[in-house]
Amino acid sequence: MKEFRFVQEGNEMRIISREELREKLERGDNFKLYMTLGRQAFAQSHIPGSINLESITEATANMSPDDEIVVYCANPACPASIRAYMKLRQQGCRNVYRYAGGLMEWEAAGYELAGSSNK
């Protein structure tokens, strides 16, 4: 997986590209894909196969520190996935990636979205 560096508060952020994420989903790779926006936003639109990340504590209670995790939100400027990434790393998760393009980039590429606004 290609890694790009994003430094915030002394931590390097690993970024996954749209194509890498799409390939992982198509292959059925074993990873957790979390949308970091609220429940209502998730119900309206999300990448198929994702889980709504309601609480970092709940999420980490059901995973191993070695689980592969991808977080995303609305667009590159959206801070929700950045905060989730940092908190997951602080909780000891080692294989966390951020899909920075989020819903905006996914939809612009013509890829399928799930949720009430995509029927």
N, C-alpha and C positions, 0 to 999 in steps of 0.2 A: 504494500500500500504506500503510495506516495505521501510524504509528510511535508507539510509547510509549517513554518514557524510563525507564531503569533505570540508575542511576549506581553504578559500583563502581570503585574505584581511579582515579577521574578519567576514566573512559570511559563513554560513553553506550551502552546496550544497546538494540538495535532488536528489538522483539517483534512477532511475527506471530500473529494470532488463529487459533483453530481453523477458523473459517469461511473466512478468507483462505487458509489452507493447503489446505483441502479444495477450494476453487475452483481453486487453482493445479494441484493434482493432476488434477482433472477436466478442465481445459483442456489438460493435457499441457504446461504451461509448462516451459521449459528451465532447470532448477535442480537442485542436488544436495541431497537430504534425508538427513541423517546422524543415526542413533541413536547416542548417545554412551555407552551402557552396554556392558558386556562382551559377548563372543561368545556366551556361554551365554544371557544375558538376551535378546539379539537372536534367537537360535534359537527361544526360547520364544514371543516376542511382539514384533511391530514393526508400524509403519504400512507398508502395502503401497507398494512403490517406494523404500523407504529402503535405505541402505547402512550397514553397521556401521562406525563410525569407530574403527578400531583404533589408528591413529597419526596425529597431526597432520602429521608429517613426510611420511608416505606420501601422505596426502590432498592436501597442498599441492603435492607433486611432480607431480601429475596434473591441476592446474588453473591457470587464469589468475587473477590478482588481481581481475579483474572478474567472475568467475563468481558467480552468485547461489547462496548456501548457506543452508540452514535446518538448525539443530541442535535436537535434543530429547532428553529422557530420560524418566524415570518420571512426574514430577509437578512442580508449581511449586517445591517445596522442594529438589528433587534438584540437587546442585551440579555434576553431570557436564556438563550442557549449558552451564552458566555458564562453567566452566573451558575447555571446548572453544571457546566463542564468543570468550573473551578471547585464547586462544592463536592462533586463526585470525586475529583482528584484528592481533595482534602480528606475525604472519607476513606481513602485508601484504594480506590479503583484505579487500576494500572493501565487499562486498555480503553481509554475514552477518546473519542474523536468528535469533532464538531462539523456538521454539514452546514457551513456558513450561508450558502445560497438560500436555504430554507424553502418555504412554500412558493415564494415568488419565482425563484429560479426553476424549481421543479415544474411549475405550471407553464412558465414561459417556454420550456423545452417541449411542451406538449405531452408530458407524462401524466398518467392517471393520478387523480386525487380521489379520496374517499370522503364521505361526509354529506350532510344535508344540502349544502350548496352546490354539490357536484353531481346531482342526479339528473 
